Amino acid sequence: MTLRVGIVGAGAAGVGAAYALRDVDAAVTIVEKSRGVCGRAATRRRRDCTYDHGANYVKDPDDRTESLLRDLGEDGLVDVEAPVWVFDGDGDIEEGDDRDDHKWTWTEGLTQLAKRLLARTDADVRRDTRVESVERGDGAGTWTLTDTEGATHGPFDRLLVTPPAPQTADLLRSTAWGDDRLAAVTDAVADVEYRTIRSILLHYPFREDHPWYALVNVDDGHDVGWVSREECKDGHVPDGESLLVVQMAPDWSAKHYDDPLDEASAEAASLVSDLLSDDRYADPDWVDDQGWRYALPNGGVDAESVRVAEDAGLFFAGDWVVGEGRVHRALWNGHDTAARMVDGE
Ligand SMILES: Cc1cc2nc3c(=O)[nH]c(=O)nc-3n(C[C@H](O)[C@H](O)[C@H](O)COP(=O)(O)OP(=O)(O)OC[C@H]3O[C@@H](n4cnc5c(N)ncnc54)[C@H](O)[C@@H]3O)c2cc1C
């Protein structure tokens, strides 16, 4: 009998799960609150620029990630070759240990990852649809989702929940299921904390030839956590222009999360111009931003507690389940969890 699978979230974990189920007798429905897919691996287009304003790239420390990305099509696949350098709280910059890892994205942006994976599935992706509550139909042993418009999705034999832990905990608090395991899972999920990052995009009508693609702060002593040059990604920034992705440090980001963009970007631009010892960077010709309240998990959930409801068909995946904020880790966690949903192992 066809297995009915519901997935909350079309980020790397949710899409990785759908991809794993592509050759299985399963009807997969993904419910995603945003208009786009790929979650925090996000891409935006503005004024002829394409920029990855959440995750910067996918790493491939394992062979299976590289071979998956290549299988999805070499066309438009971009490996950012310039290295990542480091800086400290005093703004001293030095060469980093880049270890020659690949840094993958696509000319059309990182969201290609989810788009290309989903194109190989028959999954029904319901975008712009925020799940508000979950209900267990105890007699039938199925799960049903209700969105913020009051529409229902399901019933599903298996449910996979992938939003960041605090949002998953909220969903579990609005889950109707008279089983003691619900409270235990909710407590375990609610324990996972996230760091906040405000990404600020600074565009300039000139391009400098730096030897690095990105600079990362390694001692948590600077208000800037990361600066990268989107022009190092083929097809992202027109010739002669540059676009800096500035990820502000978690403390700064939490404090200035709701500051108006002109104030926040002026401060970011001033910090970057000091860091790069170049006054021109204090004066971008246009700016943009994105707040990531739940950017990166501080750790992982207790692995056992989050699996106690699997025999009732309730599963979880995402970077907070593996305990590392990385696209490939979330992707494979979703992929491997989906295999367990089918095999029950
Ligand atoms: C600024 C920043 C920089 C980063 N840099 C890197 C990097 O360079 N390399 C790297 O590998 N990783 C990086 N990461 C981490 C990486 O983006 C994440 O670890 C990974 O994308 C997590 O995938 P996920 O599927 O677990 O979660 P998500 O991508 O968050 O997916 C969850 C999905 O659930 C959806 N959702 C949430 N609530 C609901 C609801 N109620 N109903 C329906 N849908 C819902 C969300 O919209 C989202 O699409 C970065 C993250 C940030 C924020």
The ligand as a Gaussian input file, in Angstrom:
#p B3LYP/6-31G(d) Opt

LIG

0 1
 C       23.485000      33.215000       8.014000
 C       23.721000      31.737000       7.889000
 C       24.914000      31.276000       7.332000
 C       25.142000      29.904000       7.171000
 N       26.267000      29.472000       6.518000
 C       26.376000      28.170000       6.186000
 C       27.386000      27.741000       5.258000
 O       28.136000      28.543000       4.700000
 N       27.467000      26.404000       4.972000
 C       26.608000      25.495000       5.528000
 O       26.716000      24.303000       5.225000
 N       25.620000      25.879000       6.370000
 C       25.481000      27.194000       6.695000
 N       24.431000      27.610000       7.486000
 C       23.560000      26.608000       8.124000
 C       22.574000      25.966000       7.144000
 O       21.900000      26.969000       6.408000
 C       21.561000      25.145000       7.935000
 O       22.216000      24.311000       8.860000
 C       20.701000      24.264000       7.020000
 O       20.250000      24.997000       5.899000
 C       19.541000      23.737000       7.850000
 O       18.632000      23.015000       7.045000
 P       17.311000      22.438000       7.731000
 O       16.535000      21.737000       6.679000
 O       17.683000      21.705000       8.968000
 O       16.502000      23.713000       8.265000
 P       15.867000      24.936000       7.439000
 O       16.709000      25.275000       6.280000
 O       15.598000      26.006000       8.451000
 O       14.490000      24.348000       6.896000
 C       13.329000      24.300000       7.679000
 C       12.164000      24.742000       6.812000
 O       10.971000      24.676000       7.592000
 C       10.147000      25.765000       7.217000
 N        9.185000      25.985000       8.312000
 C        9.441000      26.446000       9.582000
 N        8.305000      26.468000      10.312000
 C        7.308000      26.019000       9.489000
 C        5.918000      25.819000       9.669000
 N        5.302000      26.072000      10.838000
 N        5.203000      25.361000       8.613000
 C        5.797000      25.088000       7.420000
 N        7.120000      25.256000       7.200000
 C        7.866000      25.699000       8.224000
 C       11.110000      26.916000       7.011000
 O       10.561000      27.951000       6.223000
 C       12.281000      26.199000       6.334000
 O       12.165000      26.230000       4.918000
 C       24.171000      28.984000       7.636000
 C       22.981000      29.448000       8.188000
 C       22.744000      30.810000       8.300000
 C       21.431000      31.295000       8.827000

